[in-house]
Every structure is written in C-alpha cells, then in structure tokens.
Amino acid sequence: MKTISLFNLKGGCGKTTSVINLGYLLGQKIKGKVLYIDCDMQSNLTNSLMEYDLDRPCIYHLFTDEKEARDVIYQVSDNIDIIPSSLLMATIEPRLAGMYGREFILKRKLEAVADDYEYCIIDCSPSFSIVTTNALVVTDDIFIPVQTEYYAVDGVHLLEETLEYISKSLGIDKDITLLFATLHDVRNNINNLQYDNLKASFGEKFMDTYIRKNIALVESPIFKQSIFEYKPRSNGAEDYLNLFKEIESKGGF
C-alpha cells in the first residue's frame, strides 16, 4: 500500500477537495482499492462522503487502542473505503501526550490492512500535532495544496521546516513530494504573481496545473459526490483531471 498525505498548516486550501477528487480518479484507474483516512477533527472529508454520526467508531478509537483498523473502515464506493473522523478527535492530543511510541500508532495499526489496498490517501489536520506526525510517519509521499496568496511561499517554507524537525527528531526522512496551486483566480494579479513565485521557488516539484476557483467544487460535497460525479463538465473536473495526469506523468501515482 502506497500512502500519500495531503498536508498544509493553513486551513481552507483545498486539502479535502483534493483528496476526494484525486482519490476518485485514482480509484477509477487502478484495479485495486483506495483507502481514505480522515485525520482532521473537523471531519470535512468524512462529512463530504458519509452522513454525520458521532457514535460511529472512527479514527479516535484507533488511536486510543479501543478498535483495530478493520473495525473503523467503511465503504464509500466499490473501490474506495474510509477511516472516518469525528469531533472526538478534539480530545485525542491529551490522551496521547504521555504514551510511549505515540508517533507510530497509525503506522502500527495500518499494518493489518496494508495488503487490502493499493493506495492510502490521508487528509491531514492543518496543525502540527501528534496525529499529524502519525500521518507523516506512515506517509510515502507528501502532496501540498497551496493557495496562490501573498504569504504562500513563506507558508510552504514553514512546512519544510516542520518536516525537517520531524525527520530529525524521529530519525526518518520526510520531504515534500510535490505542490500544486488551488483556489486560483487567473484574473487576480496577486494570484498570478504568487503562482510564479511558487514555481520559481520549488521548480519541478510545483505542478504546472492549477485548480481554479469553481462553485461546483464547493457544491459537490453537499451531495456526497466527487466533482466527476456531480458536474463532470465543470472547470473543477477539468482541472483535477489535468492535475491527475500531470502528477501521474511525473511518477506521483
């Protein structure tokens, strides 16, 4: 199982939307199955794909050792499953604070289901936490969705420093695999300037394809659908398909 995390310390940058739509395309392409993991207490990925249920066993129970991985996996479609999150995750950090080996809980738990999936895609919380560290420890590739805003380049450099700290403190090697622009407005000069700055700073790691602002991308989670199921002829569908092809051409999938 190859594991990909979508990570950014800034919220609202399109992480969840990218998990859903890149994951959908990946599920259509491969013969095997894709596992989503929602590591964010806001549960946006979960709520975009499932009905709200606070009593449902979820990733919280995985971290507290009350459940094993197979006990908290739910089917989304024929080839996509999910480990959901819930508001219970708001209380997880204090529970894990004094636990030995707490950074490796998710890695240990996923070993039991690793042979069941071709890919695992993790929606990380926009925070530097024990749960986020768990996600990055188990991750093979790190994808960074980034808005083309004024502080975009500085924000990504902070991410690099965070990954360097994790690598040194845990003795593992973690680095950004690729970055791509989201919520991009081609009519906005600041957006275009920051797109150019990101390209200049990160070179081949920064994808040429950008995801334009598109109302259909905002609407599709309401109907528990990817953009390709909701409005397959929208700009959002076109952009994510082009992004998927570019990532694939560069060995990201």
N, C-alpha and C positions, 0 to 999 in steps of 0.2 A: 504494500500500500504506500503510494507516494502521498505525502502530506504537504499541503500548501496553506499558509496563513495569510489572510489579508489584514494588514496592520497599519494603524496610524494613530498617533496620540491625539489627533484632532478629530472630534466627532463631526458627523454630518458631511463626510467627504465621499460617501458612496460605497463604503465597505460592504454593507449588507446587500445593496442592489447589485454589486459586482459579484458577490458570492452566488446569489440566486441565478444571475444570467450567464455568467461564465460556467457555473456548475451545470446549468441546464444544457448548454451546448456540449460540455464535456460528456455528460450522460448520454446525449444523442450520438456522440462519436464513437465511444468505446463500447466494447461488448460486455464489460463488467459493470460493477456498481460504484456509485459515488456516495460517500458519507459526509454530510454536513455536521459541523459541531458549532453550537452557539455558545460562545464563552463570554457573552456580554449580559450583565444583569438587566439591561434594558429590554432584552429578548426580542429585538426587532426582527431578527432572522426567523425565530420561532413563530412570532405573531404574523409574519408575512406568509407563512406556509401552513400554519395549524390554527385551530381555534384556541382561545385562551383557556387555560386550566391550571390553576395554582396547585391543585392536588396531584397533578401528574408527576410521576418520578422523572427526574431530569438530571442535568449535569451536576447540580448541587449534591445529589445523593451519590454520585460517582466520586466526588472529591471528599465527601465525608465517610466514604467506605461503607455506606449503607446498601449500595447496589453495585453490580458489575455492569460492564458495558452493554451486554446484550439485554439487560433489564431496562435500559433507558434509551433504546433505539426504536424509532418509529418510522414507518414507511410514508414517504411523501408521494412517490410515483413508482412505476415499475422498476426503475433503476436508480432511484435516489432515496436515501434514508437520512434521518436526522437525529442527533442527540440534542434535545431542546434545552433551553434555559428558562429561568423564571426569576421573579423578584426575590426569591430565597437567596439568590447569589449575592444580594446586598449584605448578607451576614457571614459570608464564607471566609473573608480575609482574617478576622479574629480567630476563627476556628482552626485555621491552618498555620497561624503565626508561630506556634511553638512546636510544630510537628517536624520530626526528623525526615529528611528526604522529600519535603513538601514540593520542591520544584519538579519532581519526577513522577508525581501521582498520575497524571494523564498519560504519560508515556507507558507506565506500567499497566494501566487499565486497558489501553488500546491494543496491547499485545494479543489479547484474547480474540479480537475481531479483525486483526490486520489482514488475514488471509481471505476475508469475506469481501474485500473492496479493492478496487484498482486505485482509487483516489480518495483522499480525505481533504475537505476544504474547511478551514476554521475561520469563523468570524470573530476576530479579537476585540476585546474591550478597548476603548480609547483611553487607556490608563496603563501606567507601569505598576503592575501588581503581581502577586503570587500566581494568580490564574493566568495572566498574560504570559508570565515567564514559563509556566507549564506548556502553554500553546507553542511558544517559540522553541522550547527544548525539543518537542516532538516533531517540529517542522523541518521539512527538507528545503522548501523554497518559500521566500517571503515576498509577497506582492504588495506594493504600496500604492493605493489610490490617493491622488493628491489634487486638491483644488488649485486652480491657477490664480491664487490670490497673492496679496502683497508679501506675506511672510512665508510663502510656500517653501522656498529654498531653505530658509533658516529652520523651518519645521522639520524638513527631511534630514538636515544635518543633526538635529537633536535626536531623531530616530537612530541615526548611525551611531551616535554616542551611546544611546541606550543599548543597542545590540552589542557594541564593543564591551560595555560594562558586563552584560550577561555572559558574553563569551569568556571574559577574563575570570569572573567570579565562579563560574561553573565548569570551566575547562572545556568548553565546547566552541565550535566555530560557527558563528551565525552572522550573516551579512544580507543586505538587500539583494534580491534576485533581479527584480525589475520594478519600474514605476510607470504609472500611466495617469493622464490628466482626466479629471471628472468635473461635471457641472461647468463645462467650459462654454463661454459665450464668445463666438468669433467676432461679434460686433463690439466687444469691450476691449479697449486698448490695453488696460491693465492685465486682463486675462491673456492676451496675446504676448505681452511683454514677459509675463511670468512663465508662460509656456516656453518661450525662447530661452529664458534664464535656466529653467529646469533642464532643457536639452543641452545647454552649454555646460552645466554643472555635472550632469550624470551620463552624458553621451549615449552609448549604445544601450545602457540599462533603461533609459527613458524611451517609452514606446512612442512612435510617431502618431499612432491613432489616439484620438481623444474622444471622450464621451460628452456630447453636447447636453446642455440643459434641455429637458424634454418632459412635458407634463405627463406623458404616458408612462414614464418610468416612476413617477410619483403615484400614479393611479393603480398600477398593476398589483402591488401588494394588497390593496383593499379587496381584490378578487382572488387572493391566494394564488397568483399566477406569475410566471416569468413574463418578460416583455414579449417573448416569442409566441406565447400562448394568448396574451392579451391583445397586443397590437403588432403583429409581425411585420407590418409595412411602415412602422413608425421610424423616426430618426434614431430613437433609442435602440431598436432592434438592429438597425443598420450599423450603428456604431459598435455595439457589443459583438456583433458577428465579425466586423473588421478587426476589432481588438483581439478576439479569439484567434483569428487566422494569423495575426502578426505574432502573438505570443507563441502559437504553435510553430510558426516558421523559424523562431529563434530558440526552439527546444524547451519552452516553458511547460508544454504539456506532452 
